[in-house]
């Protein structure tokens, strides 16, 4: 039923299983909430471990009626991307929010499901730029030994394969494997791979269920092609400061100065 959950090692074969998962996430998730146009969104983030999450959202109307809005899988990315310019579209009664923007002020477009709208709150969306952890949850993936630098791809799935596109934030991608790490879902025991890819136009993390991976053995330098559901978490000031580890001594000072831009 909900195939994107398989990327984090959870099987949701029926509506009954889906509703049970949503109920469990609502009971065990960390609560956050956000007032929106006379209503309240109640977010619940159930952290499974290894960065894996299940998010569920309840919508409370102005009359006090509360109903389930959405349940979705998540993964907290390890690296941050700077998105500028950007635009946020909210579907409050559906419990969803979509961010559309460009990576680091370039022409590289991203459109992704925002997981933690209720967690960050309105103060996190007042800046000209967003710092976001992005990770694609893979529906399917294949490894090949294509020559380095060839076969890079970043394209909306509705353009690459319209018959397989189910969500506006579905993407088709291909890139060189920079690094990877096996993970295990602590709840289900499902075996997963975290993969960091160089797509040419951007670097992106992808999470793959081991059973969905086809082709040759996963290795650094290999080419991985995948179709993913792109999701992300906005990092507020506190989250950014907690990630700061000081200046990278391997990066020349001249390069650091080149990133400073004056805003008029």
Buried (B, 14 or more C-beta within 10 A) or exposed (E): EBBBBBBBBBBBEEEEBBEEBBEBBBEEBEEBBBEBEEBBBBBBBBBBEBBBBBBBBBBBEEEEEEEBBBBBBBBBBEEBBBBBEBEBEBEBBEBBBBBBBBBEEEEBBBBBBBBBBBBBBEEBBEEEBBBBBBBBBBBBBBBEEBEEEEBBBBEBBBEBEEEEBEBBBBBBBBBBBBEBEEBBBEBBEBBBBBBBBBBBBBBBBBBBBBEBBEBEEBEEEBBBBBBBBBBBBBBBEEBEEEEEEEEEEEEEEEEEEEEEEEEE
